Amino acid sequence: MGTVPGGDHDLYAVLAETAARQRNAEDLAQYAPLAEEAAKLIGHRLHLAIAHRAWGVAHTLKGEYAQARDRLASALQIFESYPAPWQIARTLHELGEVKRLEGDAKGANDDFSRAIDLFEGLRAAPDIARTRAAMEP
């Protein structure tokens, strides 16, 4: 990979975030490592959390659920330290997805419900709808 140019950290975070939202495994493989490297290089905790979440989604897509949970838990811890409610809710949604895929319906619904509560406080209607849809059997 090499050294990440100073101004590219924002771009890599956005590209990793976009790849995660689109569930694009190819772009995640390209941009999650770059986002993480750039965030670590400049000590940017928010971007590091975004990179962790992107890695979590990448692991989820590969069926690597333990690794996904670890990355998402790391992202959640950083987002909660800010606090960043929308980012927390988005990460809880992703944790819910992992638990749903693992067959833990109760754990998934708990995470989805927590995400919805935060999204409702922000009036984030598209995210509320997406999370409610994920809760349906």
Order of alpha helices (4+ residues) and beta strands (2+ residues): alpha-alpha-alpha-alpha-alpha-alpha-alpha
